[in-house]
Amino acid sequence: MNLLLLTDFSHHAMHSHRYALELYKNRPINVFLLHVKKPCVNTEKCSGSCKLALHQKLNTDLQSLSNVNKEATYKSLMAEGSFIEEVRAAIIKHNIDLLVIGAKGKSTQNEAAIGSHTHAIATKVKCPVLIVFENSTLMNPSRILFPVNYTDALYPACLDKLKNLPDWENLEIFILELKPLTVAEHLVLSSKQILEDNLSTELSVTFFNKEKHQVKLTKESAAYDLMVFAAKNLSVGNQVFSELKTNKGALPNQAPLFVLHA
């Protein structure tokens, strides 16, 4: 299992790393800690001093993380250039199974609950993404909220990525159906069958809906340990990120997000 932890050296970035390492504690994983820096404007004035300072920060953080999971191997990475492109390159080069990034979880006057980098990672990088908020509780998730909208296709290969979670066979998954009334019945049955065929045979799965109520997913997730959704389920992802961007107050123990990519 190869984990790529993204860092900007913020408090919520470090919290996301600790969450991931607690999640896979005492498991033989390979951890890569990546910082992507912007190119220096004045390379002559800098003369490489900023890179040296960043390398020192990376190694200090890596040393701290190594105390959380002593079974893991660790490597620091630093790249310079386009954030998304450098992350994509690292995923391919190191055969990454899970990408981890932190987020604040609440919007302030100067900072959104979920930053542009986090949003871009979740939507544009073809790798499962774990988004951990600074107030997410360090724990092994057992109760999973999985909102689905049957207007968008669901793919078995995408659902299979749930197996990246430790002890996944013991998960309780609660599938919140957000089916609008305009969806053709055969599409609903087809998508629901995919969920049942790929999840219900091995996991405890409960389907429920709240068609008569406007569901706020970030608020709904407070009763669960983790919220999962498929990246291809665009309407669900758009709703979650829209709620986060306008969320003025973080929920206590806000559930992390696990974005599934095929």
C-alpha positions in Angstrom: 0.0 0.0 0.0 1.5 3.3 -1.1 0.3 6.6 0.4 1.1 10.0 -0.9 0.7 12.7 1.8 0.5 16.3 0.5 1.9 19.1 2.7 2.0 22.8 2.8 3.3 22.6 6.4 0.0 23.8 7.8 -1.6 22.5 10.9 -4.5 20.8 9.0 -2.0 19.2 6.6 -0.1 17.6 9.5 -3.4 16.5 11.1 -4.4 14.8 7.9 -1.1 12.9 7.8 -1.5 11.7 11.4 -5.1 10.6 10.6 -3.9 8.5 7.7 -1.0 6.9 9.6 -3.3 6.1 12.6 -5.7 4.6 10.0 -3.0 2.3 8.7 -1.2 1.9 12.0 1.0 -1.2 12.4 0.6 -2.0 8.7 3.5 -2.3 6.3 2.8 0.8 4.1 5.1 3.0 2.1 4.6 6.7 2.8 5.7 9.5 0.5 5.5 13.1 1.9 5.3 15.6 -1.0 5.6 19.4 -1.1 5.1 21.2 -4.4 6.7 24.7 -4.4 6.1 27.5 -6.7 9.0 28.4 -9.0 11.2 31.1 -7.5 10.7 34.5 -9.1 14.3 35.6 -8.5 16.5 32.5 -8.8 19.7 34.5 -8.5 18.7 36.1 -5.2 17.3 32.8 -3.8 20.3 30.7 -4.9 18.7 27.5 -3.6 18.3 28.6 0.0 14.5 28.2 -0.1 14.8 24.6 -1.3 17.2 23.8 1.5 14.8 25.2 4.1 11.9 23.3 2.7 13.9 20.0 2.6 14.7 20.5 6.3 11.0 21.1 7.0 10.1 18.0 5.1 12.6 15.8 7.0 11.5 17.2 10.4 7.9 16.4 9.6 8.8 13.0 8.3 10.7 12.2 11.5 7.7 13.2 13.5 5.4 11.0 11.4 7.7 8.0 11.6 6.9 7.7 15.4 3.2 7.2 14.6 3.7 4.1 12.4 7.0 2.3 12.9 6.1 -0.5 10.4 6.0 2.0 7.5 8.8 3.2 5.2 9.1 6.9 4.6 10.4 9.1 1.9 10.3 12.9 1.4 9.6 14.4 -2.0 9.8 17.9 -3.2 8.8 19.2 -6.7 8.7 22.6 -8.3 6.1 23.6 -10.9 2.4 23.0 -11.5 0.7 21.6 -8.4 -1.6 19.2 -10.2 0.9 18.1 -12.7 3.6 17.3 -10.1 1.1 15.4 -8.0 0.0 13.4 -11.0 3.7 12.6 -11.8 4.3 11.4 -8.2 1.2 9.2 -8.3 2.5 7.5 -11.5 6.2 7.3 -10.5 5.5 5.8 -7.0 2.4 3.7 -7.9 0.3 5.5 -5.3 -2.9 3.8 -4.0 -4.2 6.6 -1.8 -3.6 10.4 -1.8 -4.1 12.3 1.5 -4.7 16.0 1.8 -5.9 18.3 4.7 -8.6 21.0 4.8 -9.8 23.5 7.3 -13.5 22.5 7.3 -14.9 26.0 7.8 -14.8 29.2 5.7 -13.4 32.4 7.1 -13.0 35.9 5.5 -9.6 35.0 4.2 -9.8 31.2 3.7 -12.3 28.8 2.3 -13.3 25.6 4.1 -11.8 23.6 1.3 -9.0 25.2 -0.7 -8.5 25.3 -4.5 -5.7 22.8 -4.3 -7.8 20.3 -2.3 -10.8 20.7 -4.7 -8.6 20.2 -7.7 -7.0 17.1 -6.2 -10.4 15.6 -5.5 -11.8 16.3 -8.9 -8.9 16.2 -11.4 -6.5 13.5 -10.1 -7.3 9.9 -11.0 -6.4 8.4 -7.6 -8.5 7.7 -4.5 -8.3 10.8 -2.3 -8.8 11.1 1.5 -9.6 14.6 2.6 -9.2 15.1 6.4 -10.5 18.2 8.1 -8.6 19.9 11.0 -11.4 18.9 13.4 -11.8 15.3 12.2 -11.3 12.8 15.0 -8.4 10.4 14.7 -10.2 7.0 14.5 -10.7 3.9 12.4 -14.0 4.5 10.6 -16.7 1.9 10.9 -20.0 3.8 9.9 -19.8 5.1 6.4 -22.2 7.5 4.7 -22.3 7.0 1.0 -24.5 9.5 -0.8 -25.4 8.6 -4.4 -27.4 10.2 -7.1 -28.6 7.9 -9.8 -28.5 10.5 -12.5 -24.7 9.8 -12.7 -23.2 6.4 -13.6 -21.6 4.2 -10.9 -18.8 1.9 -11.9 -17.6 -1.4 -10.2 -13.9 -0.5 -10.6 -14.6 2.7 -8.6 -16.5 0.9 -5.8 -13.6 -1.6 -5.6 -11.4 1.2 -4.3 -13.2 0.9 -0.9 -10.9 -2.0 -0.3 -8.1 0.5 0.2 -9.6 1.1 3.6 -8.2 -1.1 6.4 -10.6 -3.7 7.8 -13.0 -2.7 5.0 -14.9 -6.0 5.3 -16.2 -4.8 8.7 -17.5 -1.5 7.5 -21.2 -0.6 7.9 -22.2 1.4 4.8 -25.3 3.6 4.7 -26.2 4.5 1.2 -28.2 7.8 1.0 -30.2 7.8 -2.2 -30.6 11.3 -3.6 -32.6 10.1 -6.7 -34.5 12.9 -8.2 -38.0 12.0 -9.4 -37.1 12.6 -13.0 -34.6 9.8 -13.3 -35.8 6.9 -15.4 -36.6 3.8 -13.3 -34.3 1.5 -15.3 -31.3 3.8 -14.6 -32.1 3.6 -10.9 -32.3 -0.2 -10.9 -29.1 -0.5 -12.9 -27.1 1.7 -10.6 -28.6 0.2 -7.5 -27.8 -3.3 -8.8 -24.2 -2.3 -9.2 -24.1 -1.2 -5.6 -25.7 -4.3 -4.4 -23.5 -6.6 -6.5 -20.3 -4.9 -5.4 -21.0 -4.1 -1.8 -23.9 -6.0 -0.3 -22.4 -9.4 -0.8 -19.4 -8.6 1.4 -20.5 -5.7 3.6 -23.3 -4.6 5.8 -25.2 -2.2 3.5 -28.3 -0.2 4.3 -30.2 1.9 1.7 -32.2 4.9 2.8 -33.5 8.2 1.3 -34.9 11.5 2.4 -36.7 12.5 -0.8 -39.1 14.8 1.0 -36.4 16.8 2.6 -33.5 18.9 1.3 -30.4 17.0 2.5 -27.3 18.9 3.5 -24.7 16.3 3.1 -22.0 17.8 5.3 -24.4 18.1 8.2 -25.7 14.6 7.6 -22.2 13.2 7.7 -21.8 14.3 11.3 -23.5 11.1 12.5 -20.9 9.0 10.6 -17.1 8.3 10.8 -16.5 8.9 7.1 -18.3 10.2 4.0 -17.6 8.4 0.7 -18.6 9.4 -2.8 -17.6 8.5 -6.3 -15.8 11.2 -8.3 -18.0 10.3 -11.3 -21.1 11.0 -9.3 -20.7 14.6 -10.2 -23.9 16.0 -8.7 -22.9 14.6 -5.2 -19.4 15.9 -5.4 -20.6 19.3 -6.6 -23.1 19.5 -3.7 -20.5 18.5 -1.1 -17.9 21.0 -2.3 -20.5 23.8 -2.6 -21.6 23.2 1.0 -18.0 23.3 2.2 -17.2 26.5 0.4 -20.2 28.3 2.0 -19.8 26.6 5.4 -19.1 29.3 8.0 -18.9 27.1 11.0 -17.1 23.7 11.1 -19.1 20.8 12.5 -17.7 19.1 15.6 -15.8 16.0 14.6 -16.4 16.6 10.9 -16.2 13.3 9.0 -13.4 13.1 6.5 -14.2 12.6 2.8 -13.1 9.6 0.8 -13.3 10.3 -2.9 -13.4 7.2 -5.1 -11.6 7.2 -8.5 -11.5 4.2 -10.8 
